[in-house]
C-alpha cells in the first residue's frame, strides 16, 4: 500500500514541479503594441520585455506578417520591431512572441479599428447660430427676386447721381 502511495506522490511530483516554472516563464514575457488601437493598414511598434536573447519575432492575426524583433544585452533591454496591420480586419487580436527558442502566446494585444475616410456628420460651426443661416443661404442662392431688387437699386442710384449732377451745374 505504501509503495502505491509513494509511487503516486513521485508520479505527481514532476508535474507539480514543472507547472509553476512554466507558468512563471509565461508570465515574465510581455509585449506592448504602440499604438494599442490603430486602423487597418497602419504601422505599429512592438516592444517585448522578458526575453533573454537579442532576437525574436512577434506574430498576430492582425499583422500582415511576423515582426522581426531585435535588441541588445539579452534580458536587460527590450526587443523592438514593427509590423503593418492587415487591411479588412477589425477587432482585438492576441500577440504571440517567439524568443529564447520558445513561443510565448497571448503576451499582448492589439486592436484594429475601421478607419472612416469622411465624417459621419459634418459639424456646422461658426458665429453662434449663423451656420444654419449660411447653409440655408447656400441652398437658396440669388433668384429672380434678388435680381429685380438689384436692378431697382441700381436705377435709383443712377437717378440720384443724375439729379445731383444737374443741380451742381445749375449752381455754378
LOVO-938590 format. One record per residue: x, y, z of N, C-alpha, C, O, CB in turn; residue in three letters; residue number from 1. Coordinates in steps of 0.02 Angstrom, whole numbers, padded with zeros to 5 digits. Each point is the difference from the previous one (the first is absolute). Glycine has a CB too. Example, Ala and Ser with C-alpha at 12.3 -4.5 7.8 and 13.67 -1.06 7.14 Angstrom:
2
    n.px    n.py    n.pz   ca.px   ca.py   ca.pz    c.px    c.py    c.pz    o.px    o.py    o.pz   cb.px   cb.py   cb.pz    r    k
   00660  -00284   00390  -00045   00059   00000   00045   00060   00000   00052  -00001   00033  -00147  -00058   00029  ALA    1
   00077   00112  -00098   00042   00059   00003  -00039   00055   00037   00025   00055   00008   00034  -00087  -00116  SER    2
END
This chain:
172
    n.px    n.py    n.pz   ca.px   ca.py   ca.pz    c.px    c.py    c.pz    o.px    o.py    o.pz   cb.px   cb.py   cb.pz    r    k
   00041  -00058   00000  -00041   00058   00000   00044   00062   00000  -00012   00048  -00037  -00079  -00110   00097  UNK    1
   00143   00060  -00017   00046   00056   00003   00034   00010  -00067   00010   00058  -00021   00008  -00078   00142  UNK    2
  -00001  -00031  -00154   00033   00004  -00065  -00043   00034  -00052   00025   00037  -00042   00037  -00141   00070  UNK    3
  -00127   00091  -00026  -00046   00030  -00048  -00007   00074   00015  -00001   00041  -00046  -00060  -00150   00034  UNK    4
   00054   00128   00075  -00006   00070   00019   00064   00038  -00017  -00003   00056  -00024  -00077  -00087   00116  UNK    5
   00137   00000  -00078   00064   00032  -00016   00009   00010  -00074   00025   00051  -00022   00023  -00101   00124  UNK    6
  -00069   00000  -00141   00005   00005  -00073  -00046   00055  -00026   00018   00036  -00047   00011  -00158   00040  UNK    7
  -00088   00128   00037  -00047   00053  -00021   00029   00068   00016  -00006   00047  -00040  -00092  -00124   00059  UNK    8
   00130   00085   00039   00031   00063   00018   00057   00016  -00047   00007   00057  -00022  -00040  -00074   00142  UNK    9
   00075  -00032  -00134   00056   00011  -00046  -00023   00015  -00071   00030   00040  -00035   00040  -00116   00106  UNK   10
  -00124   00044  -00091  -00027   00012  -00067  -00029   00070  -00005   00006   00032  -00052  -00031  -00154   00039  UNK   11
  -00006   00146   00066  -00031   00067   00000   00052   00054   00011  -00009   00057  -00022  -00097  -00106   00065  UNK   12
   00161   00034  -00009   00051   00050   00016   00031   00033  -00061   00006   00062  -00001   00017  -00126   00104  UNK   13
  -00002   00027  -00155   00029   00034  -00058  -00050   00048  -00033   00020   00053  -00024   00053  -00152   00006  UNK   14
  -00136   00081   00016  -00050   00045  -00029  -00008   00063   00042  -00004   00056  -00028  -00055  -00154  -00021  UNK   15
   00057   00091   00113  -00007   00057   00045   00061   00045  -00004  -00006   00061   00004  -00067  -00128   00072  UNK   16
   00132   00037  -00082   00061   00040  -00002   00007   00039  -00065   00025   00056   00001   00029  -00140   00074  UNK   17
  -00076   00056  -00130   00008   00035  -00063  -00055   00050  -00013   00012   00049  -00036   00045  -00149  -00007  UNK   18
  -00116   00091   00070  -00055   00046  -00013   00014   00071   00024  -00010   00047  -00038  -00067  -00143   00048  UNK   19
   00101   00107   00052   00014   00069   00021   00055   00032  -00041  -00004   00060  -00015  -00033  -00092   00129  UNK   20
   00089  -00005  -00132   00054   00029  -00039  -00025   00021  -00069   00018   00053  -00025   00066  -00124   00086  UNK   21
  -00127   00030  -00091  -00027   00016  -00066  -00045   00062   00005   00003   00044  -00043   00002  -00166   00009  UNK   22
  -00046   00126   00085  -00045   00058   00009   00041   00063   00012  -00017   00053  -00026  -00073  -00128   00072  UNK   23
   00143   00070  -00007   00043   00058   00014   00034   00023  -00064   00005   00060  -00013   00013  -00099   00131  UNK   24
   00005  -00009  -00159   00034   00016  -00063  -00048   00038  -00047   00020   00049  -00031   00054  -00151   00044  UNK   25
  -00137   00079  -00017  -00048   00033  -00043  -00017   00070   00025  -00012   00045  -00041  -00036  -00157   00011  UNK   26
   00048   00123   00095  -00019   00064   00028   00053   00054  -00005  -00016   00059   00008  -00055  -00121   00068  UNK   27
   00133   00045  -00089   00052   00051  -00001   00008   00033  -00068   00030   00055  -00003   00028  -00118   00092  UNK   28
  -00082   00033  -00143   00006   00030  -00067  -00064   00040  -00013  -00055  -00026   00004   00129  -00069  -00046  UNK   29
  -00065   00159   00026  -00056   00046  -00013   00014   00039  -00063   00055   00025  -00011  -00081  -00016   00133  UNK   30
  -00026  -00003  -00165   00005   00039  -00062  -00044   00061   00005  -00058  -00005   00022   00083  -00099  -00089  UNK   31
   00001   00161   00047  -00038   00062  -00001  -00002   00025  -00072   00052   00007  -00032  -00019   00022   00152  UNK   32
  -00093  -00017  -00145  -00009   00025  -00068  -00020   00073   00004  -00045   00019   00037   00010  -00134  -00080  UNK   33
   00071   00158   00003  -00013   00071   00001  -00014   00024  -00071   00043  -00011  -00043   00030   00026   00144  UNK   34
  -00128   00017  -00115  -00057   00011   00045  -00038  -00065   00010   00001  -00044  -00043  -00009   00163   00005  UNK   35
  -00025  -00125   00096  -00036  -00061   00017  -00062  -00009  -00043  -00025  -00055  -00008   00067   00066   00125  UNK   36
  -00067   00044  -00146  -00058  -00002  -00043   00015   00041  -00063   00017   00059   00005  -00096  -00072   00094  UNK   37
   00074  -00019  -00157   00017   00035  -00063  -00044  -00027  -00057  -00030  -00053   00005   00149   00070   00034  UNK   38
  -00122   00021  -00093  -00039  -00019  -00059   00038  -00052  -00041   00061  -00003   00002  -00115   00117  -00004  UNK   39
   00016  -00155  -00035   00033  -00049  -00043   00044   00037  -00050  -00017   00053  -00025  -00080  -00134   00039  UNK   40
   00154   00051  -00028   00049   00030  -00045   00051   00043   00037   00050   00020  -00030  -00136  -00021  -00058  UNK   41
   00074   00015   00151   00047   00042   00039   00061  -00041   00021  -00003  -00061   00003  -00094   00132   00039  UNK   42
   00150  -00036  -00027   00061  -00032   00024   00002   00008   00076  -00011   00055   00026   00073  -00031  -00136  UNK   43
  -00047  -00078   00146   00004   00001   00073   00069  -00021   00022   00035  -00038  -00035  -00158   00014   00044  UNK   44
   00143   00047   00049   00064  -00018   00030  -00012  -00051   00055  -00049   00006   00037   00098   00109  -00063  UNK   45
  -00006  -00165   00030  -00006  -00053   00050   00062   00001   00044   00056   00001  -00025  -00128  -00071  -00053  UNK   46
   00061   00070   00144   00054  -00003   00048  -00012  -00059   00045  -00054  -00007   00029   00072   00133  -00034  UNK   47
   00032  -00170   00012  -00008  -00061   00039   00050   00000   00057   00060   00008  -00011  -00102  -00072  -00090  UNK   48
   00018   00054   00162   00043  -00004   00059  -00002  -00071   00026  -00051  -00034  -00005   00031   00156   00034  UNK   49
   00076  -00145  -00001   00002  -00066   00032   00035  -00053  -00040   00006  -00057   00024  -00108   00088   00030  UNK   50
   00126  -00016  -00114   00037  -00049  -00040   00074   00005   00016   00026   00055   00007  -00113  -00049  -00100  UNK   51
   00121  -00063   00098   00071   00000   00015   00043   00012  -00061   00055   00027   00006  -00079  -00105   00086  UNK   52
   00001   00060  -00151   00040   00006  -00061   00000   00070  -00028  -00030   00046   00028   00005  -00164  -00051  UNK   53
   00058   00125  -00034   00003   00066  -00033  -00042   00002  -00064  -00002   00052  -00034   00117  -00037   00081  UNK   54
  -00148  -00070  -00064  -00044  -00001  -00059  -00062  -00040   00016  -00002  -00039   00048   00101   00049  -00125  UNK   55
  -00150   00000   00037  -00062  -00037   00007  -00049   00022  -00054   00019   00036  -00047  -00001  -00047   00171  UNK   56
  -00080  -00011  -00117  -00051   00022  -00047  -00067   00005   00037  -00011  -00032   00051   00072  -00023  -00148  UNK   57
  -00105   00097   00069  -00067   00008   00028  -00050  -00010  -00056   00010   00024  -00056   00031   00057   00145  UNK   58
  -00093  -00118  -00075  -00051  -00013  -00050  -00069   00011   00029  -00011  -00005   00060   00086  -00076  -00116  UNK   59
  -00123   00095   00012  -00069   00010   00020  -00044  -00008  -00062   00024   00009  -00056   00009   00069   00151  UNK   60
  -00095  -00096  -00085  -00047  -00003  -00055  -00013   00068  -00030  -00026   00005  -00056  -00026  -00103   00109  UNK   61
   00070   00151  -00017  -00009   00068  -00025   00058   00024  -00044  -00008   00047  -00039  -00058  -00023   00141  UNK   62
   00125  -00057  -00095   00059   00022  -00037   00000  -00029  -00071  -00024  -00056  -00010   00088   00065   00118  UNK   63
  -00038   00028  -00155   00006  -00025  -00069   00056  -00051  -00005   00002  -00038  -00049  -00046   00146   00005  UNK   64
   00089  -00111   00091   00054  -00048   00003   00032   00003   00069  -00014   00046   00038   00035  -00036  -00162  UNK   65
   00022  -00058   00140   00034   00002   00064   00048   00059   00005   00031   00019  -00050  -00040  -00144   00057  UNK   66
   00013   00154   00051   00046   00056   00012   00065  -00028   00028   00000  -00039   00047  -00096   00119  -00025  UNK   67
   00151  -00060  -00052   00066  -00019   00025   00017   00045   00058  -00005   00062  -00005   00043  -00103  -00109  UNK   68
  -00017   00011   00169   00018   00037   00061   00075  -00003   00011   00031  -00053  -00007  -00144   00028   00057  UNK   69
   00143   00081  -00033   00071   00002   00015   00010   00041   00063  -00040   00044   00016   00071  -00057  -00138  UNK   70
   00025  -00001   00156   00017   00038   00060   00073  -00013   00016   00038  -00024  -00042  -00155   00017   00086  UNK   71
   00136   00025   00017   00069  -00011   00021   00002  -00017   00074  -00050   00010   00035   00092   00070  -00123  UNK   72
   00012  -00105   00111   00012  -00017   00070  -00048  -00053   00028  -00011  -00001   00060   00053   00116  -00046  UNK   73
  -00070  -00157  -00055  -00043  -00056   00020  -00032   00005   00068   00032  -00016   00050   00038  -00048  -00119  UNK   74
  -00131   00084   00073  -00039   00002   00061   00002   00066   00037  -00047   00016   00037   00068  -00134  -00029  UNK   75
   00031   00158  -00018   00004   00064   00035  -00040   00054  -00037  -00025   00047   00031   00138  -00079   00014  UNK   76
  -00119   00025  -00110  -00037   00048  -00042  -00054  -00037  -00038   00001  -00061  -00006   00100   00135  -00005  UNK   77
  -00149  -00037  -00013  -00055  -00031  -00037   00020  -00014  -00072   00047   00030  -00027  -00129   00029   00100  UNK   78
   00046  -00105  -00104   00006  -00013  -00071  -00051   00044  -00035  -00056   00009   00025   00096  -00129  -00007  UNK   79
  -00022   00148  -00075  -00044   00047  -00034  -00006  -00017  -00074   00046  -00026  -00030  -00016   00115   00112  UNK   80
  -00088  -00073  -00110  -00012  -00011  -00071  -00064   00036  -00021  -00031   00035   00041   00090  -00146  -00036  UNK   81
  -00078   00103  -00067  -00061   00032  -00024  -00037  -00047  -00048   00030  -00045  -00029   00022   00160   00041  UNK   82
  -00117  -00103  -00019  -00042  -00040  -00044  -00053   00044  -00030  -00016   00053   00026   00037  -00156   00043  UNK   83
  -00049   00080  -00125  -00056   00035  -00032  -00063  -00040   00012  -00001  -00061  -00007   00078   00111  -00082  UNK   84
  -00131  -00014   00107  -00064  -00033   00012  -00033  -00018  -00066  -00001   00040  -00047  -00012   00023   00156  UNK   85
  -00014  -00124  -00112  -00033  -00023  -00061  -00061   00042  -00016  -00034   00025   00045   00075  -00141  -00023  UNK   86
  -00055   00124  -00087  -00060   00035  -00022  -00061  -00045   00006   00006  -00061  -00006   00063   00132  -00071  UNK   87
  -00126  -00041   00088  -00063  -00037   00001  -00014  -00038   00064  -00046  -00040   00001   00059   00032  -00121  UNK   88
   00026   00018   00172  -00013  -00034   00064  -00019   00052   00052   00017   00059  -00006   00064  -00152  -00023  UNK   89
  -00116   00071   00080  -00014   00043   00057  -00010  -00044   00062  -00017  -00059  -00006  -00035   00148  -00069  UNK   90
   00062  -00060   00133  -00007  -00037   00062   00065   00000   00040   00048   00032  -00019  -00136  -00103  -00034  UNK   91
   00087   00033   00108   00059  -00005   00043   00034  -00067  -00012  -00033  -00052  -00001  -00021   00126   00088  UNK   92
   00119  -00073  -00097   00039  -00059  -00016   00056  -00010   00051   00029   00049   00025  -00055  -00034  -00147  UNK   93
   00040  -00079   00138   00056  -00016   00044   00066   00004  -00038   00001  -00009  -00061  -00075  -00065   00130  UNK   94
   00127   00088  -00033   00068   00002  -00028   00040  -00057   00030   00002  -00008   00061  -00007   00134  -00078  UNK   95
   00036  -00167  -00026   00042  -00055   00022   00072   00017  -00017   00015   00023  -00055  -00109  -00107   00038  UNK   96
   00138   00072   00065   00071   00016  -00008   00041  -00065   00002  -00013  -00045   00040  -00003   00159   00014  UNK   97
   00064  -00119  -00098   00047  -00055   00001   00069   00028   00017   00028   00039  -00038  -00096  -00107  -00047  UNK   98
   00093   00048   00143   00068   00021   00020   00028  -00054   00045  -00038  -00041   00027   00009   00165  -00036  UNK   99
   00093  -00126   00017   00034  -00050   00040  -00016  -00070  -00024   00006  -00049   00038  -00009   00127   00060  UNK  100
  -00018  -00084  -00162  -00017  -00066  -00027  -00068  -00026   00019  -00016  -00058  -00014   00135   00036   00015  UNK  101
  -00161   00064   00032  -00065  -00023   00024  -00054   00049  -00021   00011   00061  -00001   00043  -00119   00099  UNK  102
  -00114   00033  -00115  -00056   00045  -00013  -00032   00023   00066  -00008  -00040   00046  -00013  -00018  -00158  UNK  103
   00004   00120   00114  -00035   00029   00058  -00066   00028  -00027  -00001   00053  -00031   00110  -00025   00095  UNK  104
  -00163  -00065  -00053  -00064   00017  -00031  -00039   00050   00042   00001  -00002   00061  -00003  -00111  -00115  UNK  105
  -00034   00157   00018  -00046   00049   00030   00035   00042   00054  -00026   00008   00055  -00069  -00085  -00078  UNK  106
   00154   00103   00006   00036   00042   00048  -00013   00074  -00011   00029   00043   00034   00059  -00130  -00028  UNK  107
  -00131   00103  -00053  -00020   00070  -00014  -00060  -00001  -00046  -00021  -00052  -00026   00140   00093   00040  UNK  108
  -00148   00018  -00025  -00058   00006  -00045   00007   00062  -00043   00036   00047   00017  -00109  -00107   00066  UNK  109
   00037   00060  -00139  -00004   00057  -00044  -00072   00004  -00025  -00030  -00051  -00015   00153   00043  -00020  UNK  110
  -00150   00069   00031  -00068   00009  -00024   00002   00034  -00068   00032   00052  -00008  -00076  -00045   00127  UNK  111
   00009  -00036  -00167  -00004   00028  -00067  -00070   00031  -00007  -00050  -00035   00009   00133  -00051  -00058  UNK  112
  -00085   00150   00032  -00064   00035  -00008  -00009   00018  -00073   00049   00008  -00037  -00043   00037   00155  UNK  113
  -00068  -00038  -00139  -00015   00020  -00068   00009   00075  -00006  -00023   00038   00042  -00058  -00133  -00057  UNK  114
   00116   00116  -00036   00013   00071  -00012  -00051   00026  -00050  -00009  -00029  -00053   00133   00014   00077  UNK  115
  -00158   00070  -00006  -00048   00031  -00046   00034   00057  -00036   00034   00041   00031  -00131  -00073   00044  UNK  116
   00088   00034  -00140   00033   00051  -00040  -00035   00067   00002   00031   00051  -00017   00010  -00141  -00057  UNK  117
  -00104   00092   00093  -00036   00063   00004  -00042   00001   00063  -00019  -00053   00025   00017   00063  -00150  UNK  118
  -00011   00049   00152  -00039   00003   00062  -00071  -00025  -00010  -00029   00007  -00053   00100   00089   00090  UNK  119
  -00098  -00124   00017  -00069  -00025  -00003  -00048   00059  -00006  -00046  -00002  -00040   00078  -00099   00108  UNK  120
  -00021   00152  -00027  -00043   00058   00000   00043   00062   00004   00031   00012   00052  -00126  -00077   00002  UNK  121
   00099   00105  -00107   00042   00060   00003  -00023   00047   00055  -00059   00006   00014   00082  -00018  -00136  UNK  122
   00024   00046   00152  -00014   00047   00053  -00019   00067  -00030   00036   00026  -00044   00043  -00086   00122  UNK  123
  -00133   00088  -00056  -00021   00067  -00022   00027   00048   00053  -00029   00007   00054  -00076  -00049  -00116  UNK  124
   00159   00076   00045   00032   00042   00049   00003   00072  -00024  -00005   00014  -00060   00072  -00111   00099  UNK  125
  -00060   00142   00008   00012   00070  -00017  -00055   00047   00021  -00059  -00015  -00010   00125  -00025  -00083  UNK  126
  -00047   00096   00121  -00043   00057   00014  -00065  -00014   00037  -00051   00028  -00017   00099   00017  -00082  UNK  127
  -00046  -00088   00149  -00062  -00014   00037  -00049  -00037  -00044   00013  -00057  -00020   00004   00160   00089  UNK  128
  -00074  -00073  -00084  -00051  -00033  -00040   00004   00016  -00074  -00044  -00020  -00038  -00027   00023   00137  UNK  129
   00124   00032  -00121   00004   00020  -00070   00014  -00058  -00048  -00012   00006  -00060   00051   00104   00099  UNK  130
  -00014  -00165  -00013   00014  -00057  -00044  -00065  -00025  -00033   00000  -00017  -00059   00098  -00015   00131  UNK  131
  -00151   00031  -00034  -00064  -00022  -00028  -00024   00049  -00053  -00026  -00021  -00052  -00003  -00035   00161  UNK  132
   00038   00121  -00097  -00020   00050  -00050   00043  -00005  -00062  -00026   00006  -00056  -00013   00069   00148  UNK  133
   00103  -00085  -00084   00046  -00005  -00057  -00017  -00061  -00042   00002   00003  -00062   00088   00055   00128  UNK  134
  -00107  -00113  -00033  -00017  -00061  -00037  -00063   00012  -00041  -00006  -00023  -00057   00059  -00048   00146  UNK  135
  -00102   00108  -00060  -00062   00015  -00036   00014   00047  -00059  -00029  -00008  -00054  -00037  -00008   00161  UNK  136
   00110   00064  -00096   00016   00048  -00054   00035  -00036  -00058  -00013   00017  -00058   00022   00075   00143  UNK  137
   00034  -00140  -00069   00033  -00038  -00054  -00050  -00040  -00040   00007  -00007  -00061   00097   00001   00130  UNK  138
  -00154  -00020  -00035  -00050  -00040  -00035  -00045   00043  -00043  -00016  -00018  -00057   00018  -00064   00151  UNK  139
  -00021   00142  -00068  -00047   00043  -00036   00034   00035  -00058  -00023  -00004  -00057  -00043   00020   00162  UNK  140
   00121   00019  -00092   00036   00036  -00052  -00040   00059  -00027  -00060   00006   00015   00118  -00112  -00045  UNK  141
  -00027   00149  -00010  -00037   00057  -00029  -00049  -00024  -00053   00017  -00042  -00042   00082   00118   00065  UNK  142
  -00160  -00049  -00020  -00051  -00019  -00048  -00025   00061  -00038   00032   00053   00001  -00065  -00150   00072  UNK  143
  -00024   00091  -00104  -00030   00055  -00038  -00016   00059   00044   00012   00057  -00019  -00059  -00140  -00061  UNK  144
   00021   00070   00138  -00017   00054   00047   00061   00042   00017  -00004   00062   00000  -00087  -00134   00048  UNK  145
   00148   00040  -00035   00061   00036   00016   00024   00042  -00060   00024   00056   00009   00007  -00146   00073  UNK  146
  -00037   00062  -00141   00022   00036  -00061  -00042   00063  -00010   00027   00052  -00017   00010  -00161  -00034  UNK  147
  -00103   00105   00061  -00044   00058  -00009   00016   00054   00051   00004   00059  -00017  -00094  -00134  -00028  UNK  148
   00100   00055   00108   00017   00049   00052   00066   00034  -00017   00006   00060   00009  -00068  -00129   00078  UNK  149
   00112   00031  -00110   00064   00029  -00019  -00006   00050  -00057   00031   00053   00002   00024  -00158   00035  UNK  150
  -00096   00090  -00087  -00010   00046  -00056  -00036   00063   00022   00018   00055  -00022  -00023  -00152  -00056  UNK  151
  -00044   00091   00122  -00036   00059   00026   00048   00045   00039  -00001   00061  -00009  -00106  -00127   00015  UNK  152
   00149   00037   00036   00048   00039   00039   00051   00034  -00045   00018   00058   00011  -00034  -00136   00085  UNK  153
   00039   00044  -00148   00047   00030  -00047  -00033   00058  -00037   00032   00051  -00011   00027  -00162  -00002  UNK  154
  -00122   00103  -00006  -00036   00054  -00033  -00009   00061   00045   00010   00056  -00023  -00070  -00141  -00046  UNK  155
   00042   00074   00132  -00007   00056   00048   00067   00035   00009   00002   00062   00002  -00096  -00123   00057  UNK  156
   00148   00024  -00055   00066   00031   00008   00017   00041  -00062   00028   00054   00007   00008  -00149   00068  UNK  157
  -00051   00071  -00134   00014   00037  -00061  -00040   00064  -00003   00027   00052  -00020  -00002  -00159  -00039  UNK  158
  -00088   00105   00078  -00042   00061   00001   00027   00049   00051   00002   00060  -00014  -00103  -00127  -00020  UNK  159
   00122   00044   00093   00027   00045   00051   00063   00034  -00024   00009   00060   00012  -00058  -00132   00077  UNK  160
   00093   00036  -00124   00061   00030  -00026  -00017   00051  -00054   00031   00053  -00003   00033  -00158   00029  UNK  161
  -00111   00089  -00069  -00020   00047  -00053  -00030   00064   00030   00018   00054  -00023  -00039  -00152  -00054  UNK  162
  -00022   00092   00125  -00030   00060   00032   00054   00042   00033  -00002   00061  -00005  -00106  -00123   00024  UNK  163
   00154   00030   00014   00053   00039   00033   00044   00036  -00051   00020   00057   00011  -00020  -00140   00084  UNK  164
   00015   00049  -00150   00040   00031  -00052  -00036   00060  -00029   00032   00051  -00013   00021  -00162  -00013  UNK  165
  -00118   00107   00015  -00039   00055  -00028  -00001   00058   00050   00008   00057  -00022  -00079  -00137  -00045  UNK  166
   00061   00069   00129  -00001   00053   00050   00068   00036   00006   00003   00060   00010  -00091  -00124   00053  UNK  167
   00141   00025  -00070   00066   00030   00005   00013   00048  -00059   00029   00054   00008   00012  -00157   00053  UNK  168
  -00063   00082  -00120   00011   00042  -00058  -00041   00065   00004   00024   00052  -00022  -00001  -00156  -00047  UNK  169
  -00082   00101   00096  -00042   00060   00006   00028   00049   00051  -00005   00060  -00009  -00094  -00129  -00024  UNK  170
   00130   00042   00086   00026   00045   00052   00063   00036  -00023   00018   00052   00028  -00067  -00126   00059  UNK  171
   00083   00048  -00136   00062   00031  -00023  -00014   00057  -00043   00047   00032  -00024   00009  -00136   00032  UNK  172
END
